[in-house]
Amino acid sequence: MQIGQRTFQLEVARTETELEKGLMERDAMASDHGMLFVFSDEKEISFWMKNTRFPLDILYLDHADKIVSIHQMKPYDLTPIPSDFPAQYAIELNLGAADGAAVHVGDIVPLPRSATGQ
């Protein structure tokens, strides 16, 4: 899918188990890959990096696919990283990928409805 100026292949996490595990216990991720987290409703959410071995960018998106916040996350950091505003989706990418794709808070990232289940 298109995120800013780059195309990424995203795994989709929808079930409780997939949402909890995310990218934990992986050694790396291809530069054009990421993970989309789909929540049933919009709310303030947070992520941490428990058992996550490589740094990530996280993009939080609201129900209208608008980026409401972007953060960088450090490997193994247990500090919760909040969405800052209500979000229904999160996208994890390799650290620096958000800058490389030239995405910013307020941008729309059209999520495929087949991926979001909507």
C-alpha positions in Angstrom: 0.0 0.0 0.0 1.0 3.6 -0.6 2.2 5.6 2.4 3.4 9.0 1.4 5.9 8.7 -1.4 6.7 5.0 -0.8 5.0 1.7 -1.3 5.0 -0.8 1.6 3.8 -4.4 2.0 2.0 -4.5 5.4 1.1 -7.5 7.5 -2.3 -7.0 9.2 -2.9 -7.6 12.9 -6.6 -7.9 13.8 -7.0 -10.6 16.4 -6.2 -10.0 20.1 -3.1 -12.3 19.8 -1.8 -10.6 16.7 -2.4 -7.2 18.2 -0.5 -8.2 21.3 2.5 -9.9 19.6 3.0 -7.4 16.7 6.7 -7.5 15.6 8.0 -9.0 18.8 10.9 -11.5 18.7 11.8 -10.8 15.1 15.4 -9.9 14.2 14.6 -7.5 11.3 12.0 -6.4 8.8 12.5 -5.6 5.1 12.8 -1.9 4.4 9.6 -1.9 2.4 7.5 -3.9 4.9 5.5 -3.0 8.0 2.6 -4.0 10.1 -0.9 -2.5 10.2 -2.8 -2.8 13.5 -6.6 -2.7 13.2 -8.7 -1.9 16.3 -12.5 -2.2 16.5 -13.0 1.4 17.5 -11.3 4.7 17.8 -9.7 5.5 21.2 -6.4 6.6 22.6 -4.0 3.7 22.3 -0.3 3.2 23.1 2.4 0.7 22.1 5.6 -0.4 23.7 8.6 -2.3 22.4 8.7 -5.3 24.7 10.7 -8.1 23.0 11.0 -5.9 19.8 14.6 -6.1 18.7 14.9 -3.2 16.2 13.8 0.4 16.2 10.5 1.5 14.6 8.4 4.4 13.5 4.8 4.3 14.5 2.0 6.1 12.8 -1.3 6.4 14.5 -4.3 7.0 12.2 -7.9 7.9 13.1 -11.1 6.4 11.7 -10.8 8.6 8.6 -7.2 7.3 7.8 -5.7 10.6 8.9 -2.3 10.5 10.7 -2.8 11.9 14.2 0.7 11.3 15.5 4.1 9.8 14.5 6.6 8.6 17.0 10.0 6.8 17.0 10.4 3.7 19.3 13.5 2.2 20.7 14.2 -1.6 20.9 13.1 -3.2 24.1 11.8 0.1 25.6 8.8 -0.6 27.9 7.7 3.0 28.0 4.2 3.3 26.5 4.1 5.5 23.4 0.7 7.1 23.2 -1.3 8.0 20.1 -1.8 11.6 21.5 -5.3 11.6 20.0 -7.9 8.9 19.5 -6.8 6.4 16.8 -8.2 3.3 15.2 -5.2 2.1 13.3 -1.4 2.0 13.9 1.3 1.3 11.3 4.8 0.2 12.4 7.6 0.8 9.9 11.4 0.6 10.2 12.9 3.6 11.9 13.3 6.4 9.4 10.7 5.1 7.0 8.2 7.7 7.8 10.7 10.5 7.0 11.7 8.6 3.9 8.1 8.4 2.8 7.7 12.1 3.6 4.5 11.6 5.7 3.4 14.1 8.3 0.7 14.5 10.9 -2.5 15.4 9.1 -1.7 13.4 6.0 -4.3 10.9 4.8 -3.1 7.3 4.2 -5.9 5.5 2.4 -6.1 2.1 4.0 -7.5 -0.7 1.9 -10.9 -1.6 3.3 -10.0 -5.3 2.7 -7.2 -4.9 5.3 -9.3 -3.0 7.8 -12.3 -5.2 7.6 -14.6 -2.3 7.0 
